[in-house]
Amino acid sequence: MKFTIAVLIACFYTHIGYSQAGCTDPQASNFSATATTNDGSCLYPATAFNLTQLTTLPNTIIETSGLAFFNNNLWTHNDGGNPDKIYRIDTLTGTILQEVIIATADNIDWEDMAEDETHIFVGDFGNNPGNRMDLAIHRIQKSALTSNIVNSEVINFSYSDQSSFPELPNNNNFDCEAFVIQNNTIHLFSKNWVNEKTKHYTLPNTPGTHIAQLQSEFDTQGLISSAAIDDEGHVILTGYTPGGISFMWLLFDYEGMDLFSGNKRYISLGSAINTSQIEGACFKSTGYGYISSEKFSALDAKLFSFDINPYLNNTIISTEEISHAPTTTIAPNPFDETIEIHFNSSLSKSSEHYISVIDANGKKVLEKKLEVNELTTSIVLETQSLKTGFYFINIVGEAFSISKKVLKK
């Protein structure tokens, strides 16, 4: 009997060993060679990626707000207050090749596009004030797009966790600008103005009235403005910080429809000075796709391409492909006359570094190029001229970007 129990215990622990959970991605800094199942714990070094600019966009679509690619064609639309149209565009020049009116849909606040095998979907769910009660997604048959006027079927929805509807412009967590379709399910990602997280909701992709069910929440450290999914299930969430840093979250190796259960890799796309305000994203093929940005202040609307396959092939990327942002501390915070920025390592003398200060309204109030040498580990800013309030300090290097929120007393 004792022998039998001992064997059972040994088998039990052997089984546990074979199904050991941990980080299974060799590119992660905490990769576990003994892990056989991914528990979503992977941590990654600071990673920066430069989008490839393809073209600026014509005036007709300078408020581009969503992208979809299918049948070798790229489609986009403008956001709220613009014509009820979607546009087929050339991927190299941005030239509009076709305009299609959606006759049964008013562009209240169109914010993103998605697609499945038979339909495209246009999300009319932009909700900056947080009080909309007419959230909708328009479903259009792909086969109908040979015509320049089409009808749509409507998916109406509300959020499972919203019971009151006060008007709180840019100060609520029920705005939304991003969604994808997977396995006949719509996945929504909120744009949380208050806590800069995103909430993941699901609902059926069929016409009717539905309640979008809250699944989980993830700290994206910024405002999510678009989402895309490729045929292998890799998801990207793109967005920007109030301080003007563009970014992408790469989600992969997750369980079922729990999109935040797997690997979550943050990729900095650099300053919005280069990208403008990112608003649309889609995949063309596995790991490769397009990102669009709208005209913002003096910055042009642009079309970019990206390739994230190097981050998906389960091999360790060379040091030339991974960039390490220095760990940064800012003191004092709150600050008064001066503020000092400390780095845990010296800045590279061979690279150019820029620092800017953005106020709470998104206005740049200070910008300068940093003069560094091999010993530079701190920078002092004179801040007497700044008014009391919140600011964002952005530091951009050749292969990294950092954004920190600070308070002037």
Summary of the structure (lengths in Angstrom):
residues: 409
radius of gyration: 23.1
end to end distance: 73.5
largest distance: 81.9
contacts: 1318
relative contact order: 0.12
helix: 8%
strand: 48%
